[in-house]
Amino acid sequence: MLAANYYLIFQGNQVVSVTPAPEAVLAWLKTEDEGAPAQAPVWIWDRPYPLWLAELIRDLLHAEQTKNIRPHRRKLGRIIRQTARSWGWTASGRWVAAEEMRVEGYLPEAAVCHTEEAALTADSSPVAGVGAFTSSLSAASTGAKVIAQTLSGRLLTLKELHLILGKKGQSISLPVLECALQKHMLNGSVLLRAGVGPDRLGRFTCRRCGSADRVVQTLAGYTPEPHWRCEACRSLGTMTSATPLYQWIGPRPACHPTRNIRLLLPKLTWWQEKAAQEAIDFWREAGGGRRHRKALLIWAVCGAGKTEIIFPLLRQVLSAGQRVLLTVPRREVAADLGRRVEKAFPGLEFALLYGGKKREPSAALLTICTTHQLLRFTNCFDLAILDEADAFPFSYEPMLARALQGALRPTGRLVYMTATPDAYWRKLARQGKVGLIRIPLRHHGHPLPVPVITKLPLPVLSGLSENTDRSVSFPKQITDFLTAVVSQARRALVFVPTVKAAETVGRYLQSSALFSHSGCLDYVHSKDPRREEKLTAFAAGKLKILVTTTLLERGLTFPDLDVLVLYADQSAIFSTETLVQIAGRVGRSASSPSGEVLMIGGSVSRQMQEARKWVVRMNREAGRLMAVKE
């Protein structure tokens, strides 16, 4: 099937739209004009262009209109030809009156071809012609309200919008949906853009993730013309210069306050209550010097209960009918966060979005998602809360930081929560450029377990991929530590730096005489197809020892836990912040507030020493806090 070409439509003194089907636009205009005074004539440029070029020309014509209130069609035609020529396209075409376009046979068949997004969707029926659009006008009108509510604050392809509407129980076919979007574009409520298009410097840039350095030029089977594809966000679906992206730019649909929100929380400690009130004060701008600050850093030690601390803030904002975002970098943490919100806010509807999970109630003001899902939001949230702000992949992907800022409304506020803020955020807090709430004490009041650093000879990490599992040998201190864990009815996480190391160490321990028959030991990493099953078994106590990568360094809580870090001196993986987070897995529950943290390396790195000092410093600060209260 041919890729959709887009036509420019001009009415009176403005460019009305770019569309792959001018007859659909003309049908809308005719419907709206019935019984009304005569409107300005409609003209169509008879030369179609690919979406990215049609969009570029449209924006240039809008700029000309800004400079000249009544631009002449001839001048606009010259702009079109010059722009097409500059990008290597034939500089031909002319303005044709709409009535002439209605003459049978004048409109090329490609003009009514469905867009690329729908053409590539197996369960869609491509628009067969003008009649499919015109016969859908009534149906498209009835779905206008729900489309506005769904698309507001989002940046979606046609397929994505269609799927979301389907999950909300709206049975709207792709042709009807595309027809309805055409009407919103005419009204100025929806902006159509190419998924990938040139920026001001002429570089092709992804409009979803903002990447330019990972955009490649390629060919597609459905068109002989080259197009540009973004590789940076391909995991969310292919984004090309022929992919239509729809954005709501009209009035924001009204959000009704959520009344009588029930909040069920365990009794907070006095330091948690103080932090919760400070977060609410930040939102209310009642904190004096915080009045000008749009960001707040909640620096809380692992196990401080910072999620429960922000729940009163959530109730405050949702009760006012404003949109709230809770986002985390990893899907395991997102799933756990969803369960905690369900427990704390019984009966509250909220959206939950992460890889493999899409739940979107029609009227939800609260959205919980992974940071990658933010690429589909724009100008949406009044309050955004990012948990584990320094975690991978958020801390390593600039596009995710851009997505978070883009998801906020201009007046929106941002809350960062982490136990290990990086140097940049610590500096902003010291300078007073962001608000700061520090919580050095865990919810149960017990100190953080202080890591024990040990230097031992370990098999060469680079050789693990070359050795067979039987040839790998680890010091006896390691098996003694793990044997003690099992004998004391506790459980242990064994952290290693790479996927290959997790597999090799896991198999070595499984084959040892101590654990070969017990079935209590396994390994897991991000590429493991059975990782959900293994995590469930470990949480239930069926597995006692789990060898893992930094996949489990944060976010999840397991009782009666000890931690062993092998190759802890591999500073490229085990940074100071990562080691602090790993140590924070231990002693999180009030029923088991203590445990062992053992860090073993062939040498003692600066990061290992700093991580231990970090924990000691936090315990010292917690002691001072308790002394002041007493």
C-alpha positions in Angstrom: 0.0 0.0 0.0 1.2 3.5 -0.7 2.2 5.7 2.2 -0.2 8.6 2.8 0.6 11.8 1.1 -0.7 15.0 2.6 -2.5 18.0 1.0 -2.5 21.6 2.1 -5.9 23.3 2.4 -6.3 27.0 2.4 -9.5 28.9 3.4 -9.8 32.6 3.4 -6.8 33.9 5.2 -5.5 30.8 6.9 -4.1 27.3 6.2 -6.9 25.1 7.5 -5.1 21.8 7.6 -2.9 19.2 6.2 -4.7 16.0 5.4 -4.3 12.8 3.4 -8.0 13.1 2.3 -9.1 16.6 1.3 -12.7 15.4 0.7 -13.0 14.5 4.4 -12.1 18.1 5.3 -14.5 19.5 2.7 -17.3 17.3 4.0 -16.7 18.6 7.5 -16.7 22.2 6.2 -19.9 21.6 4.3 -21.6 20.1 7.3 -20.7 23.1 9.5 -21.6 25.6 6.9 -25.2 24.4 6.4 -27.6 27.2 7.4 -24.7 29.6 8.1 -23.6 32.6 6.0 -21.4 32.0 3.1 -17.8 31.2 4.1 -14.6 32.1 2.4 -13.7 29.8 -0.6 -11.6 26.8 0.1 -8.4 26.1 -2.0 -6.3 22.9 -2.1 -2.7 22.7 -3.3 -2.9 19.9 -5.8 0.6 18.6 -5.2 0.7 16.2 -2.2 3.8 15.8 0.0 5.0 13.3 2.7 3.8 14.2 6.1 7.0 15.7 7.4 7.3 18.1 4.4 3.7 19.0 4.4 4.0 19.9 8.1 7.1 22.0 7.5 5.3 23.9 4.7 2.2 24.4 6.8 4.3 26.0 9.6 6.0 28.3 7.2 2.7 29.4 5.8 1.4 30.1 9.3 4.5 32.2 9.9 3.8 34.2 6.8 0.2 34.7 7.9 1.5 36.1 11.2 3.6 38.7 9.3 0.9 39.4 6.8 -2.8 39.2 7.9 -4.0 38.8 4.3 -1.3 36.8 2.4 -1.9 36.3 -1.3 -2.3 32.8 -2.6 0.5 33.5 -5.2 3.0 34.4 -2.4 2.0 31.3 -0.5 2.5 29.2 -3.6 6.0 30.6 -4.1 6.8 29.6 -0.5 5.5 26.1 -1.1 7.6 25.7 -4.3 10.7 27.1 -2.8 10.5 24.9 0.3 9.8 21.8 -1.8 12.8 22.6 -4.1 15.1 23.1 -1.1 14.3 19.6 0.1 14.8 18.0 -3.3 11.1 17.8 -4.3 9.6 18.9 -7.6 8.7 22.6 -7.4 5.3 22.2 -9.1 1.7 22.5 -8.1 -1.1 25.1 -7.9 -4.1 26.2 -5.8 -7.2 24.5 -7.0 -10.7 25.5 -5.9 -12.5 23.0 -3.8 -15.4 22.6 -6.3 -12.9 21.5 -8.9 -11.4 19.0 -6.5 -14.9 17.5 -6.2 -15.1 16.6 -9.9 -15.0 12.9 -10.2 -11.6 11.4 -11.0 -9.6 14.5 -10.1 -8.5 13.4 -6.7 -5.7 10.8 -6.9 -6.3 7.5 -5.2 -3.3 8.1 -2.9 -5.1 11.0 -1.4 -7.6 8.8 0.3 -5.1 6.2 1.4 -5.0 5.5 5.1 -2.1 6.7 7.1 1.0 4.5 7.6 0.1 3.7 11.2 -3.3 2.2 10.3 -1.9 0.6 7.1 0.5 -1.3 9.2 -2.1 -2.4 11.7 -3.2 -5.9 11.0 -6.7 -5.6 12.5 -7.5 -2.3 10.7 -9.5 -1.7 7.6 -7.9 0.9 5.4 -10.1 3.7 4.1 -11.3 2.6 0.7 -12.2 6.1 -0.5 -13.9 9.4 0.1 -17.2 7.6 0.8 -15.8 5.9 3.9 -15.0 9.3 5.4 -18.2 11.1 4.5 -20.3 8.2 5.7 -18.5 8.3 9.1 -19.3 12.0 9.9 -22.1 11.3 12.3 -20.2 8.5 14.1 -17.1 10.7 14.4 -19.2 13.5 16.0 -20.5 11.2 18.7 -17.0 10.2 19.8 -15.6 13.8 19.9 -15.9 14.2 23.7 -14.2 11.0 24.7 -11.4 11.6 22.1 -10.8 15.0 23.7 -10.6 13.5 27.2 -8.3 10.7 26.1 -6.0 12.7 23.9 -5.6 15.7 26.3 -2.1 15.7 27.7 -1.0 12.9 25.4 1.2 12.5 22.3 -0.2 9.4 20.5 -0.2 7.7 17.1 -3.5 6.7 15.6 -3.0 3.1 16.6 -2.2 4.0 20.2 -5.2 6.3 20.5 -7.4 3.6 19.0 -6.1 1.0 21.5 -6.6 3.2 24.5 -10.2 4.1 23.5 -10.9 0.3 23.1 -9.7 -0.3 26.6 -12.1 2.4 27.8 -14.9 0.5 26.1 -15.2 2.9 23.1 -15.8 0.9 19.9 -14.5 3.4 17.3 -13.1 2.1 14.0 -9.9 3.5 12.7 -11.5 5.2 9.7 -14.1 6.9 12.0 -11.4 7.9 14.5 -9.2 9.4 11.8 -12.3 11.3 10.5 -13.0 12.6 14.0 -9.4 13.8 14.4 -9.7 15.7 11.1 -12.6 17.7 12.6 -10.6 18.5 15.7 -7.7 19.6 13.5 -10.1 22.0 11.7 -11.3 23.4 15.0 -7.7 24.0 16.1 -7.9 21.5 18.9 -5.6 18.9 17.6 -2.1 19.3 16.2 -0.9 16.8 13.6 2.9 16.3 13.4 5.2 13.8 11.8 6.7 11.4 14.3 10.2 12.4 12.9 10.8 15.7 11.2 13.4 18.4 10.7 14.3 20.8 13.4 15.3 24.5 13.0 18.8 23.3 11.9 17.4 20.8 9.4 18.3 17.7 11.5 15.7 15.0 11.6 14.5 14.7 15.2 12.1 12.4 16.9 9.1 14.3 18.2 8.3 11.7 20.8 11.7 11.3 22.5 13.6 14.3 21.2 16.5 12.3 19.9 18.4 13.4 16.8 21.7 11.3 17.0 19.8 8.0 16.7 17.6 8.9 13.8 18.5 6.9 10.7 17.4 7.2 7.1 15.9 4.0 5.6 13.4 2.6 3.1 10.1 0.9 3.8 8.4 -1.7 1.7 5.2 0.3 1.3 6.9 3.3 -0.4 9.8 3.9 -2.8 10.6 7.1 -1.0 13.2 7.2 1.8 12.0 8.1 5.3 13.6 8.6 8.7 13.2 6.3 11.7 14.1 6.8 15.4 16.0 4.0 17.0 16.1 5.6 20.5 12.5 4.9 21.4 11.8 2.0 19.1 10.8 -0.2 22.1 7.6 1.9 22.4 6.7 1.3 18.7 8.2 2.4 15.4 8.4 6.1 15.0 9.1 7.5 11.5 8.7 10.6 9.4 5.6 9.1 7.9 4.0 8.3 11.3 1.2 10.8 12.3 1.4 12.0 15.9 -1.6 13.7 17.4 -1.5 16.2 20.2 -4.4 18.0 21.9 -3.9 21.7 21.9 -7.5 22.8 22.5 -9.1 23.8 25.9 -8.2 21.3 28.6 -11.2 19.1 29.4 -12.6 19.8 32.9 -11.4 17.4 35.6 -13.8 16.9 38.4 -12.4 16.7 42.0 -12.3 13.3 43.5 -14.5 13.6 46.6 -14.2 11.6 49.8 -10.9 10.0 49.1 -10.2 7.3 51.7 -6.6 7.0 52.8 -5.6 4.0 54.9 -2.1 4.3 56.3 -0.3 2.7 59.2 0.4 5.1 62.0 3.1 7.4 60.9 6.0 8.3 63.2 6.5 11.9 64.3 9.3 12.4 61.8 7.2 10.9 59.0 4.2 13.2 59.9 6.6 16.2 59.9 7.9 15.3 56.4 4.3 14.7 55.1 3.2 18.1 56.2 6.3 19.8 54.7 5.4 18.1 51.3 1.9 19.5 51.6 3.3 23.0 52.5 5.5 22.8 49.4 2.4 22.2 47.2 0.4 24.9 48.9 3.4 27.4 48.6 3.1 28.0 52.3 6.7 27.4 53.1 8.0 31.0 53.0 11.3 30.8 51.2 10.0 27.9 49.1 7.4 30.1 47.4 9.5 30.4 44.2 10.6 26.8 44.0 9.0 24.4 41.5 10.9 21.3 42.6 11.3 19.4 45.9 13.9 16.8 46.8 12.8 14.3 49.4 16.1 12.7 50.6 15.1 9.7 52.7 17.2 6.7 53.7 16.2 3.3 52.3 13.2 2.0 54.3 12.1 5.5 55.6 8.6 4.9 54.1 8.9 7.9 51.7 6.1 6.4 49.5 3.6 6.6 52.5 4.9 10.0 53.3 3.7 11.4 50.0 0.3 9.7 50.1 -1.3 12.6 52.1 0.0 15.0 49.4 -1.6 12.8 46.7 -5.0 13.0 48.5 -4.7 16.8 48.7 -4.0 17.3 45.0 -6.5 14.7 43.7 -9.2 16.2 45.9 -8.7 19.5 44.1 -9.3 17.8 40.7 -5.7 18.0 39.5 -3.7 15.4 37.6 -0.9 13.6 39.4 1.9 11.4 38.1 3.8 8.8 40.1 6.6 7.5 38.0 9.6 5.1 38.6 12.3 3.9 36.2 11.6 0.1 36.5 8.5 -1.9 35.9 8.9 -4.2 38.9 8.8 -1.1 41.1 5.8 0.3 39.2 3.9 -2.9 39.7 4.7 -2.8 43.5 3.7 0.9 43.7 0.4 0.1 42.1 -0.3 -2.5 44.7 0.6 -0.1 47.5 -1.7 2.6 46.1 -4.6 0.1 45.8 -4.1 -0.8 49.5 -3.8 2.8 50.7 -6.6 4.3 48.6 -9.4 1.7 48.4 -11.7 2.2 45.5 -9.6 4.9 43.9 -9.3 4.6 40.1 -5.9 5.2 38.6 -4.0 4.4 35.4 -1.2 1.8 35.6 1.2 1.7 32.7 4.4 -0.3 32.2 5.8 -2.9 29.8 3.1 -5.6 29.5 0.5 -3.7 31.6 -1.9 -1.1 30.4 -4.8 -0.1 32.6 -6.5 3.3 31.9 -9.8 4.1 33.5 -11.7 6.8 31.7 -11.8 9.4 34.5 -8.5 8.6 36.4 -6.6 11.7 37.7 -3.7 9.6 39.0 -1.3 7.9 36.7 1.4 5.4 37.8 3.9 4.4 35.1 7.5 3.7 34.3 9.6 6.7 33.0 9.6 5.3 29.4 5.8 5.7 29.3 6.3 9.5 29.8 7.3 9.7 26.2 3.5 9.5 25.4 2.6 12.4 27.6 2.9 16.2 27.0 1.7 19.2 29.1 -0.4 16.9 31.2 0.3 16.8 34.9 -0.1 19.4 37.7 2.2 17.4 40.0 4.8 14.8 39.0 6.5 12.6 41.6 9.6 10.7 40.5 10.7 7.9 42.9 14.2 6.5 42.7 15.3 9.5 40.6 18.9 8.3 40.3 18.0 4.8 39.1 18.8 3.2 35.7 17.6 3.8 33.1 16.3 7.3 34.0 19.7 8.5 35.2 21.4 7.3 32.0 18.8 8.4 29.4 18.6 12.2 28.7 15.4 11.6 26.7 13.6 10.4 29.8 14.5 13.6 31.7 13.2 15.6 28.8 10.0 13.4 28.8 9.5 14.1 32.5 9.8 17.9 32.0 7.5 17.7 28.9 4.8 15.8 30.8 4.5 18.6 33.3 2.2 21.6 32.7 4.0 25.0 32.7 2.7 25.6 36.2 3.3 22.1 37.3 5.5 21.0 40.3 8.0 18.3 40.6 9.0 16.1 43.5 12.1 13.9 43.4 12.5 11.1 45.9 15.6 9.0 46.5 17.9 7.7 49.2 20.9 8.5 47.1 20.6 11.9 45.3 23.5 12.6 42.9 26.0 15.4 43.4 24.0 17.7 41.1 20.8 17.5 43.2 22.7 17.7 46.5 24.3 21.0 45.2 20.9 22.4 44.2 19.6 21.6 47.6 22.6 23.3 49.3 22.1 26.4 47.2 18.4 26.5 48.0 17.3 26.2 44.4 15.1 23.3 45.2 13.1 22.5 48.3 14.6 19.8 50.6 13.1 17.3 53.0 15.6 15.0 54.7 14.6 11.8 56.5 17.7 10.1 58.0 15.7 7.6 60.0 13.8 4.5 59.0 10.1 4.1 59.8 10.8 1.5 62.6 13.5 3.8 64.2 16.4 1.2 63.9 19.7 2.3 62.3 20.8 1.2 58.9 23.0 -2.0 58.8 26.5 -0.9 58.3 28.3 -2.7 55.4 31.3 -5.0 56.2 34.0 -4.7 53.6 36.2 -7.7 52.9 39.1 -8.2 50.5 39.2 -11.7 49.1 40.7 -13.3 45.9 37.8 -13.9 43.4 37.9 -15.6 40.0 38.7 -13.0 37.3 35.5 -11.4 36.1 36.5 -11.3 32.5 37.3 -15.0 32.5 33.8 -16.1 33.7 32.5 -16.2 30.2 35.4 -18.4 29.1 35.5 -20.9 32.0 33.1 -23.7 32.4 31.0 -23.5 35.5 32.9 -26.4 37.2 36.2 -24.7 36.8 35.1 -21.6 38.8 36.1 -21.6 42.4 35.1 -19.1 45.1 36.5 -18.6 48.6 35.0 -20.7 51.4 33.9 -17.5 53.3 31.2 -17.0 50.6 29.6 -20.5 51.0 29.9 -20.2 54.8 28.0 -16.9 54.7 25.2 -18.5 52.5 25.0 -21.7 54.6 24.5 -19.6 57.7 21.7 -17.7 56.0 19.8 -20.9 55.1 20.4 -22.5 58.6 19.0 -19.4 60.3 15.8 -19.5 58.1 16.7 -16.2 56.5 17.2 -15.3 52.9 20.0 -13.6 50.9 20.4 -11.6 47.7 23.8 -12.1 46.1 24.7 -9.2 43.8 27.1 -9.5 40.9 28.0 -7.0 38.2 26.9 -8.6 35.0 24.3 -11.0 33.5 27.0 -13.5 32.7 28.3 -13.4 36.2 24.8 -13.9 37.6 24.4 -17.1 35.4 27.9 -18.4 36.2 27.8 -17.8 39.9 24.3 -19.0 40.2 25.1 -22.3 38.4 28.3 -22.8 40.5 26.4 -22.4 43.7 23.5 -24.7 42.4 26.0 -27.4 41.6 27.8 -27.2 44.9 27.2 -30.0 47.4 25.7 -27.5 49.9 22.8 -26.4 47.7 22.5 -28.9 44.9 19.6 -30.9 46.5 17.8 -28.1 48.4 16.2 -26.3 45.5 16.5 -23.1 47.5 18.9 -21.2 45.2 18.5 -19.6 41.8 19.6 -16.6 39.8 17.8 -13.8 38.0 18.6 -10.9 35.7 16.8 -8.5 33.4 16.9 -10.9 30.4 15.6 -13.8 32.3 12.2 -14.9 30.9 11.3 -16.5 34.3 12.2 -13.5 36.4 8.7 -12.7 37.6 8.3 -16.3 38.7 11.6 -16.3 40.5 10.9 -13.0 42.3 7.5 -14.3 43.4 9.1 -17.5 44.8 11.8 -15.5 46.6 9.2 -13.2 48.1 7.2 -16.2 49.3 10.3 -17.8 50.9 10.4 -20.8 48.5 13.8 -19.6 47.3 16.3 -18.7 50.1 19.2 -17.4 47.9 18.9 -15.4 44.7 21.9 -14.4 42.7 21.1 -11.2 40.8 22.4 -8.2 39.0 21.6 -4.6 40.0 18.1 -5.4 38.8 17.0 -5.7 42.5 19.2 -2.9 43.9 16.1 -0.8 44.9 12.4 -0.5 45.3 11.5 -4.0 46.6 11.3 -5.1 50.2 12.0 -8.7 51.5 11.9 -9.6 55.2 14.6 -11.5 57.0 17.2 -10.5 54.4 21.0 -10.5 54.2 23.0 -9.2 51.3 26.3 -10.3 49.7 27.9 -8.2 47.0 30.6 -10.0 45.0 33.1 -8.0 42.9 32.0 -5.0 44.8 35.2 -3.2 43.6 33.8 -3.1 40.1 33.2 0.7 40.3 31.8 1.0 36.8 28.8 -1.0 38.0 28.8 -0.6 41.8 28.9 3.1 42.3 28.7 4.6 45.8 25.0 5.3 45.3 24.4 1.8 44.0 26.1 0.2 47.0 24.2 2.3 49.4 20.9 1.3 47.7 22.0 -2.4 47.9 22.8 -2.1 51.6 19.4 -0.5 52.0 17.6 -3.8 51.1 18.5 -5.1 54.5 16.5 -4.5 57.7 13.6 -2.7 56.1 10.8 -4.4 58.0 9.9 -3.7 61.6 9.8 -7.4 62.3 13.3 -7.9 61.1 15.1 -4.5 61.4 18.7 -5.8 61.2 20.8 -8.0 59.0 24.2 -8.4 57.4 25.6 -6.5 54.5 28.9 -8.0 53.2 30.8 -6.4 50.3 33.6 -8.5 48.9 36.1 -7.5 46.2 39.6 -8.4 45.0 40.5 -4.9 46.2 38.7 -2.2 48.3 37.5 0.5 46.0 36.9 4.2 46.9 33.2 3.6 46.2 33.0 0.8 48.8 34.6 3.0 51.4 32.3 5.9 50.6 29.2 3.8 50.7 30.1 2.6 54.2 30.8 6.2 55.3 27.5 7.3 53.8 25.6 4.8 55.9 27.5 5.7 59.1 26.9 9.4 58.5 23.1 8.8 58.1 23.0 6.8 61.3 24.8 9.6 63.1 22.3 12.1 61.8 19.4 9.9 62.8 20.9 9.7 66.3 21.0 13.5 66.5 17.4 13.7 65.3 16.2 11.3 68.0 18.2 13.2 70.7 16.6 16.5 69.8 13.1 15.1 70.1 13.9 13.5 73.4 
